[in-house]
């Protein structure tokens, strides 16, 4: 399964991509929301998005809103250094919202597995 990772921090994107690949999925990397939109438009095989919240130009939440407006329904996991619960309350349609910290190597596979298995989670 192809999963799009969107992050302007190349090291963070590579870390999330490595976690996704360790789960047996293919990670597709994008450096910002504009690149992510282009990849989503060009590749209907992308089955989920893992995106940083704070990026230059367009935020992860703005990318999520665009995705909904485009009619493409794929699970969207938001990564943030802020309180994830606040963003989950603000946008309950998110599949999940995770704290982007040193625990991501443990939390991302757990939540992504739940989301892809249809259970969702935050």
Long-range contacts (C-beta under 8 A, 24 or more apart in sequence): 1-25, 1-26, 1-47, 1-48, 1-116, 2-26, 2-27, 2-28, 2-43, 2-45, 2-46, 2-47, 3-27, 3-28, 3-46, 3-47, 3-48, 3-49, 3-50, 3-112, 4-28, 4-29, 4-30, 4-36, 4-39, 4-40, 4-46, 4-48, 4-49, 4-50, 4-51, 5-29, 5-30, 5-50, 5-51, 6-30, 6-31, 6-32, 6-33, 6-35, 6-36, 6-49, 6-50, 6-51, 6-52, 6-55, 6-60, 6-63, 7-31, 7-51, 7-52, 7-55, 7-79, 8-32, 8-52, 8-55, 8-56, 9-52, 12-52, 12-79, 12-100, 15-104, 15-105, 16-50, 16-79, 16-104, 16-108, 19-104, 19-105, 19-108, 19-109, 20-50, 20-108, 20-112, 22-109, 23-109, 23-112, 23-113, 32-56, 32-57, 32-58, 33-57, 33-58, 33-59, 33-60, 33-62, 33-63, 33-66, 34-58, 36-63, 37-63, 37-66, 40-67, 40-70, 40-72, 46-74, 47-74, 47-75, 47-116, 48-74, 48-75, 48-76, 48-77, 48-95, 48-112, 48-115, 48-116, 49-74, 49-75, 49-76, 49-77, 50-77, 50-79, 50-108, 50-112, 51-76, 51-77, 51-78, 51-79, 52-79, 52-80, 52-100, 53-78, 53-79, 53-80, 53-81, 53-82, 53-87, 53-100, 54-80, 54-81, 61-87, 61-90, 61-91, 64-91, 64-93, 64-94, 68-93, 75-115, 75-116, 75-120, 77-108, 77-111, 77-112, 77-115, 79-104, 84-122, 85-122, 88-122, 94-122, 95-120, 95-121, 96-120, 96-121, 96-122, 97-122, 98-122
